[in-house]
Amino acid sequence: MKIRTKITYIQLTTVFCILLSIGVLYRSFTDIEELKQLQVNFNRLIDIEYNVNDMLYNSLYINENIVEFGIEVTNKFNALISLVDFMYKDITKNHKYLDANFKQFYYQWHQKNSNYYLPLAQNFREYVSPTKGWIPIISNHGLLKGYDILLDEESKGLGDEARIKQLKSTIDLIKNNKLSQKVIEDQIKIVQEDLQYNINVSIAGNSLLLIILLIFIVTAATMMSSRISKSLIKKVHNVETSLEKIAEGDLSSQVIDNSGDEFTDLAKSFNTLSTMLIGKTASMKEIMNEISEIISKDVNIDALLIKITELAKQSSKADAATILLVDKFSDILRVEHLEGFFPPPYSVSISVKSKRSLIEEKFKSTPIPFHSSYLTKESVLKGEPLFVKDSEEESDKLPFNSNPQDILFIKSSMTIPLVVSNKLLGVISLAKTNREETFSDLDFSNMVSFVEYVSLTIDNLYKYMELLEKSEMKREMNIASEIQTQLLPKKIPVLPNVDISAFSDSARGISGDYYDIYKISKDKSVATVCDVAGKGIAAALVLVIIRTILQLASNSKSTAKDLLTFLNKSISDRVKTDYFATLSVLVYDNSNNSITLSIAGDTPVLIYRSKEQVVERITHSDVPVGIDNTTIYSNKSISLNEDDVLYMFSDGLLEVRNDFNDVFSINELESFILEHSNNRTETITVLLKDYLNEFRGAQNRIDDETVIVFKKI
């Protein structure tokens, strides 16, 4: 039985029970209302009864128009009789359980009626003639006093003996009626209590019946709902378990349900989907294996794109497939590869339409601007996959391909952007040209996943190729770095009366700085600090050239300016001006304690004068080497006294920045020199490196840092 049918049965049962409850409730209220109405009638009867008795008793003493009084009393007698008879008939017909007590009341009341009310009514009907002479007497004095007056007149021979006896009978009936009222009142009380009791019993009984009925309704609805709920929960659990298994990768999971309800239909659809997923997954694995095989044989993007087109067509069972790549220099797409006959998504002349080969040639040779069609706007500009399930229903999306009679007709198409490293590489587009076939939503979903995998594969392939290039570059850089390390002196030569230390720390693996200290004769030595503009392999190669030229050009007669001038002429025409160099060259002659200093660039040389406790700053305005081959550099002659210290350094020291973006200035370097120049040069270089690192904090080294400390001892 279908779940909808079960729910309908529950709804009908609930409605029936509610209607039954309403009927019971209506019947209950009807019974109670009838009893209440009976009680109202009975109370009205009592009121009339008491009113009549009071009127009769008051007529003995109160003077009033006896004619009108007689008419009124007679009417009330008639009303009493009618009401009592009506209630008796109602009770004997509809409320037999009240029959006993009310009958007793009814008989007693009729006995009283026969004994008192009917005779009184008969007497009062005799008083309706206002022409009788004694009527005014009664009206003016009341029955008792009027009776006395009439007796007195009779004693005088003036009265009517028959009327006097009738009046005496009326007075006696009224008095005796008063006495008999107690019996009626007792019976009235019994009937009232009986009525109230039955009203209470009816309310209690009907309420109990209603409660029982409601309990039955709730219980029945709960049991039926619970039974259906348990069944539904079990079925939902089965489906949920199968879905979890599929989510975990077990696509063979099936839902078994033979109940014949909607879950049976759901199970069939689920199992069909599971089977399709198994097929699609197997197909995707085959595709991945084929792509992996291509990549493993040869890292060739063009071959990979061709295979991707073939696999996309095969996997989606499309009639045609194409890959269009984004042009590197303009906003257009170009056909990279075609599989099958793919109608172009734009207008084609009649002459071209005459042959498929012409159409294919047109499609391959014609670039497609990004804004030319809905297809390219969605897939290229917005980067969204585009699925046209049926072009005849969505002709606005393929306006040139929606006519079934046209050779350019495309029934269904899928166009998915090929995004590599967040950059659009192109689009993969597939088409069905058979009017009877369309792509399904599952086909579209699978193809989107396929293209995502392809994008990732191409991205990894590009990264792998880039890694190969970087690996080769790194190997070359390691070789260059090793060569550069060889440029630095393995051991600083020992010079008479001089203490020398140096260091060079690069900002990257291959430095643009270097220092050199070497002897050119028995008494002469050269010290140089060089900083080539730029970094990397090119800068390192320029350093090699500079070092080689300086060492080859150095001789016992060389001064600092001779070396710089020769170096500048040698390299100005051989290296790009992008790789100019700033240098400080010092030639020390131990025989006469003389120093010649030449500077190319604006980086100063600092000298600590021990005796004066000051720092002397030596600067030149000569241009760096490698810019102008006509530059003639100048010499600066220097003499050092004992414990004087000379500092040669690259401009990297003056570009050190801390966490607050403050720059290590030359003033701070001079302060360091004043504080620490009394140490040995080896200690000075260690302290200077520590001082720079402490100042830098968490910041990276911006430029290469090279220092030579030259101390006269």
Steps between C-alpha positions, in 0.01 A plus 500: 500500500629845411602734781260762367212246528598415858511865593161551332353217711636658815357835397156348425501309830593815686228699324243227578596495868487878515153502342393227742631706789317804371180290476542371855576850619195635319280228647638570845431869473153427360412274795635749748322784324169310511545427870591862562192609305290260707654651810418850373138398430473342841637812668252706298218269618613550859512876452144505362386265776645722770367810331147359481508393863626842607229672295231281652620553854539875450146523360369419850634827638575734215230697327520476121265470206363153551387474137849565358653287771275210409593524133875510581485210743300292252763566228780395731308184592474417131875573445589271790288219366649537147861511628456200732339296223776596251776402743327172580477408133866598441628298796296189424621513138866612522608469862350184642766489772321808651162334467453372859559818699334726249192277483467527878523876467260493206236301690528711815486819299191382307340399830565850629371638176177301531455587869594862490588663170202382295238591769675835549503561128129416486426741788702781350322460168179582691652833606554637156162689487555849632122552521464301816471730794725310736795490253608856582496415868748214447710708264522785747562300819648160405343159536509470879377847585254496214371170632443661845319796343273269302421297816405819676270601216341153505422545867314810400321309230688668220752226391498215248538178694610293196779742410610518861538123509695507170732769638542298819596196282759709310659622824517147638653366175768768508586426861505124449712543183757682707515210738533239222788691333756337731440158347543638148819686598655179635424320179633797299828477689528129422441561128754786497766283662419218260535738203835640625631152572414380153659810347823431693490132408446586134792747501731253676397209279536692177835645612628152582378371167670788323828438687488130416434584137786749488735250663395245242562747216841603630599139572387375162669789316818455704514126436440539128746789473757312708470195280544706185779705660694189600464367150612832351792533741618152410474574129673838539775331702551246221530778243728701730725199557528442127579867441771490767654196333499678166654809666773271639566370149292181493301567183367142498267579791132427419169581674264201538131589547202290389228678694336633185490859625693807390818366659495211254504754216773695681704180547474422128612852407780488757624164374489626141703806602748279686546283193549809282756640747691173488509523122596868499766443767647211306500718189668783692767261630570383147529863391738579786711196418523599135595858589759374750643267235537790256671717760735217604615451141558859401444841661316641200211741555383485137475120501322514835238747368430278200451197725279701735271593209474136393425382854242775562312399184524131586397539866196723431397309185499832316485527124775763499750660737747786479756682711530875445794681660525865602732702277799636692480847348127576449154415635421221256472122496671282244419137416779276627353164407175354359346154540205434270301760310446796735274776356649844578291718736473790255353582161657335195445596137295278267803416289688373807195300612508304177770265632586375846870523421460871428313550827773319693770703328306820579464402865870413536622821337255753644571647847200546730489832693401473867191721449384336178244255644308397809718191516827693532352769727390240754790258484786744436406838647303365797699179535182296544429158344221529243248220440247529219283193540276561202581782257149489354366609838796733575556649155623830650813322627592345163329728246704369205467133596134456600345427157459121457500542121835678496836323467621708796232352727610406853234327709686509830833646612732527798774763527731494803782750572849352529653692791864440592648672807201740516567604141274416206686275255202439273174302480397145424178482300294192410197466275225257404376564148239222493156649557390197703780517757593746773753510779366423850566695819722212612699527176550869570603437861745230395648719230550787745686257729699371201606853400592581862723193503649597164564855630676359804703263282611778266577723799715226654664441164588869468631501856704189427648664191567813703658286770726340242604845382551620856692185583732565209526866598566405860775266387652780300461740792667255736790473257515882474479535878776248540711692249429823683596346833828409337549869413521598866846457647528167679742658740573862560870562444712609795624856454772657711372732773140451381202307649234420237160324519205492260155349437243490221133396560270478200131583485445206263692188407717679245639828624563822311780590744851372543820599675860409421835543676818396320867586471640648181863520619712449808392828653176580320151356550155574357166496683173556319126497576271473196120522461349418158154636428246217487509149635515148371714325243562803277627709791719214616653467154578875495673454838714225350599732216582788737710282730686347209579838340612653832732214582645492147547878494666523842880545514754655728458845342118502511312759700131479595396744226701308238315181581155664494564690178628188322208294632245756382645513147508121484138433589306810388451367150476134597217495757161666502470822690240319713791321667716800601704458817599715796849425635743610765861408412784538750869449421717470812880546484659361814843636413396861562170442686308673218150429370340609174117481496268536202119481514258439210156596624368679806562246778753662739799348679521562876824535704511484877773726635601343827695796640220752432216255572316617185370342180620651173269463201663475154272543196545543123256603231643276227245300298472120535703289259331364186312817409745735327829364363655847492485549876837558667486420871694685771726391785466587864826463696453384855731427789402289799647535845517226757153364601330696222231289330379531139152369405409412138141383445222461241186713507301198630597600856324832457180334372430279802146560633345401832142402597406871520637565149788706641821495291843419644670833431865587457481689829407178681788323324738775617367462855573126483853573368572742785390243757668187367808598294734431792441123440677272257352505149368143528306601813381819331350309204322255731359783712396694189309202356324447835423872522345504151291186569375644830403826329327309213284291735249280313557675166672326210832616359422749221844525336836330515721614787880499456766651733883514521650621828868617456684587826854636536680335790 
